[in-house]
């Protein structure tokens, strides 16, 4: 099949050589030397030359006898003329005959001369329309124009004023117009053809860049001879400027059509591929025209066209890519744009704007990745059981430690079965962070960036993942409803291990980018602060949740504020249940890092003390009996017993008891009725009741005064009640004076 095509191509080139003027034979000869079968063509050329030599010999042989006969006739005429000359002096009749012979001889010579002048025109142009049809059929427009020029300028003026010469002269302009129009029609067909086949041309050019072993050349898909032929004809006709303007105008129109993307281009990668193929095909054709014609298009025209195209391409890609929310499609599109840019760069077109736009798309790609990983992280956190991972075998243990860099020598020594300190979400989150880094790296490939630039991009993207996406997901997991204290404790343990793994992530990024983590100006990962903030959030949530639970118990408190003084009382039921809950809760706090358990315990004790104090000073409680204070005192003693027992390790001495010191001193003051000591030592650093605020004491004493005033149950104690009432009034007066003196 290939040999048949080569033979046909050689035949076309031979016809072109036969019909083309020697001054314009350069492009034809270049196509010969560009071919791959030069030797075979030279053999065919030798055969053709021998054929023409035989034709010339045949033509000479055919006309030789006629030429000899004509010479013979002329010689006979000359002989007769000599005889007549001899007889001229002797005979008058011979003189007339000689005169006629001379006229005949002159006429014959004139006829031969005229026929000689007309012979080239009749041989070359035996019939105007016959010549036109033959040359049009064979597409030999330039030889036809040369023939018309030869007839018009040489043959017809020399032939004389004959009718057939006038007819031929009148038809020459019409033939030129018809040749021009026919060539233009073929050019239009060419333009339409390359418009339709731009996709295939561009696809071939891109494949050549993508696969260097791809042998087919994009230019080989197009027959440019209609362009060369039409350009040649218009040049000969003196209309080159007309042709150049027409060609450029039509190609600009085609460029606008090619650069207009389909409205649904963003839906599939194939839509983008067709768009790029058409643009590449268009500029491959223009580049070939630029390098194979003299001035039909120039560098300035092509660059202007490319600048227009580049602005429209960038605008179209920005618009259509903004609709995409699939990171895989964005990644494929990026690879396609890189291939598109590399292809056109290979043809000499500047493509820096395309790579700048790819860096803009990097931000969009990063945002889409963050959205995807936000869903992934939430799924991991929602599906986690927030319990330490049990491992039964060495294989299981190694499987988890291969996913997460756990370094715990003490745990290594423990026999199986044993438990890892963290729950499932730790190795899963760690692996997902690495997957995100890989996904970020994929986009950075082939963007002609340095290792440092790639490393910086990946680190910044990872920081966004940590500080924004993962941080929000952790906060969501911490603050969502129905999160128990055990889950919050596990979150603190998990985030602690993730915080300790951050330097491994630093090393991981450095290994894949080949940029050391200690490089000057290298971006540092914010993972440590992210996990630390999450841990602090979980700690705060533990304190809040613990206090909320304490409030639920305190709501069950049902004090009889008018109760009479009884014997040694016992703690309230609600408080006994509360203490039991706290003991159970703090037993699971032993695995918490640092001073979290101590802080939680101190916070719980302070909250209990504060709540009981607020309950005692509640404005809605207007009367309080001494019996009620004794019951509250029994409850505080129960709390102090809990604190003294050391529910969590790490407290020095009676530090935890300090949470109840304000309440303890206030209750001691009232139950022991030790006002003389309080009033005498107030303001001194050695005061026994240093933490009792006089305002607080006054408020509580007024509630007791109200209770004493209305307590008339036992008449026999009326005098005692009166005395107590007077004593309370006196103390109230002294407290007010004390307040006035020290707090004025």
Secondary structure as GFF3:
##gff-version 3
##sequence-region A 1 744
A	DSSP	alpha_helix	2	19	.	.	.	ID=ss1
A	DSSP	three_ten_helix	22	24	.	.	.	ID=ss2
A	DSSP	alpha_helix	26	34	.	.	.	ID=ss3
A	DSSP	alpha_helix	38	87	.	.	.	ID=ss4
A	DSSP	alpha_helix	92	124	.	.	.	ID=ss5
A	DSSP	alpha_helix	128	138	.	.	.	ID=ss6
A	DSSP	alpha_helix	141	150	.	.	.	ID=ss7
A	DSSP	pi_helix	151	155	.	.	.	ID=ss8
A	DSSP	alpha_helix	156	159	.	.	.	ID=ss9
A	DSSP	alpha_helix	163	210	.	.	.	ID=ss10
A	DSSP	three_ten_helix	218	221	.	.	.	ID=ss11
A	DSSP	alpha_helix	225	236	.	.	.	ID=ss12
A	DSSP	alpha_helix	240	258	.	.	.	ID=ss13
A	DSSP	three_ten_helix	265	267	.	.	.	ID=ss14
A	DSSP	alpha_helix	269	292	.	.	.	ID=ss15
A	DSSP	alpha_helix	299	321	.	.	.	ID=ss16
A	DSSP	alpha_helix	327	346	.	.	.	ID=ss17
A	DSSP	alpha_helix	352	383	.	.	.	ID=ss18
A	DSSP	beta_strand	390	391	.	.	.	ID=ss19
A	DSSP	alpha_helix	394	403	.	.	.	ID=ss20
A	DSSP	alpha_helix	409	413	.	.	.	ID=ss21
A	DSSP	beta_strand	418	419	.	.	.	ID=ss22
A	DSSP	alpha_helix	424	444	.	.	.	ID=ss23
A	DSSP	alpha_helix	451	464	.	.	.	ID=ss24
A	DSSP	pi_helix	465	470	.	.	.	ID=ss25
A	DSSP	alpha_helix	471	479	.	.	.	ID=ss26
A	DSSP	alpha_helix	485	500	.	.	.	ID=ss27
A	DSSP	alpha_helix	502	513	.	.	.	ID=ss28
A	DSSP	alpha_helix	527	554	.	.	.	ID=ss29
A	DSSP	alpha_helix	573	587	.	.	.	ID=ss30
A	DSSP	three_ten_helix	588	591	.	.	.	ID=ss31
A	DSSP	alpha_helix	596	616	.	.	.	ID=ss32
A	DSSP	alpha_helix	626	644	.	.	.	ID=ss33
A	DSSP	three_ten_helix	655	660	.	.	.	ID=ss34
A	DSSP	alpha_helix	661	671	.	.	.	ID=ss35
A	DSSP	alpha_helix	675	681	.	.	.	ID=ss36
A	DSSP	alpha_helix	694	710	.	.	.	ID=ss37
A	DSSP	three_ten_helix	715	717	.	.	.	ID=ss38
A	DSSP	alpha_helix	718	742	.	.	.	ID=ss39
###
